[in-house]
């Protein structure tokens, strides 16, 4: 991918729309939509790195109620020619093909390598990567099992959504408090994961979400780990101008 002159690449993650309830979420949704409207002025592409929703599941003909403002804005930007890429997070594991078919948004379920000019990125949501976190990794295997997903969809949507929202808010395997605490560079498992990847190939930037913390950590002289933070507390995002990737705060 070549970055056109005067254009930028934007990255954001972890909005958790729907949390803690629809009224509070609506305020944050409007705030994020205002950011999307602002970045459309010079965005060559937008990457959303997961957990846009606090809970999302698709039935064959049913999707969750609400979120019309952000979905409408994403559709508008996509229709205007701005490529948008979405990575499923641990709160929207059960995303189907709604984004592809209705919004023309590319969806990935695993990290990808991205090259912009001569700059190499490894980007993804970040859940389940690196050492440890065995409880979540087991949960993810269960939740992404096609047969279990098929069984769940036999529940009436009202019951399925209510159960999913309960698990999303209460189950520490999904919404653990450790997601919002800095553990120290030597204990940050995404840092460990990035350092291990660097032994096999070079990346200028590792960009992840999931941790809910805006972090910039030098891995070596030529490589940096960046966590995007969230849109609950920090309202942070990253922007690549063709030369450097920087964290910024939307106010």
Secondary structure, DSSP 4 states (H G I P E B T S, - for coil): --PPTT-EEEEE----BTSS-HHHHHHHHHHHHHHHHHHTTTEEEEEE-S-SBSS-B--SS---S--HHHHHHHHHHHHTT-EEEEE--TTSTB--SHIIIII--EEESS-EEEEETTEEEEEE--TT-SS--HHHHHHHHHHT-HHHHHHHTTS-HHHHHHHHHHHHHH-TTTS-GGGGS---GGG-HHHHHHHHHHTTS--SEEEE-SS-SEEEEEEETTEEEEEE--TTTT-EEEEE-SS-EEEEE--
